[in-house]
Amino acid sequence: RIPHADWYETLPMAHGITLVHEPWMSPFYRCNMFHVRGSDRDLLFDTGLGAVSLCGAMPWLRERPVVCVSSHTHFDHIGSTHEFPERLVHPAEAHILSEP
């Protein structure tokens, strides 16, 4: 059993961009999530499967306002989207995000 604190892995990329992924998931189901640190708020692009709470495992995501953007609404990209109050997705898929 994997401890929740170890479920996600973060890899600093450059200039305030961090890759977040779920190393314990099969690569077929693994989503690359990107956290971008902004001057006033942050951007999180996709949220993975949601098997483990993203904010629970990485409480630093609650330290600043975060805009959560879903690239699309496949289950492996929106699993923890509900944890963020500000969520954006293409209008054609908004109904899926509201009732996955």
Secondary structure, 3 states (H helix, E strand, C coil): CCCHHHCCEEEEEECCEEEEECCCCCHHHCCCEEEECCCCCEEEECCCCCCCCHHHHCHHHHCCCEEEECCCCCHHHHCCHHHCCEEECCHHHHHHHHCC
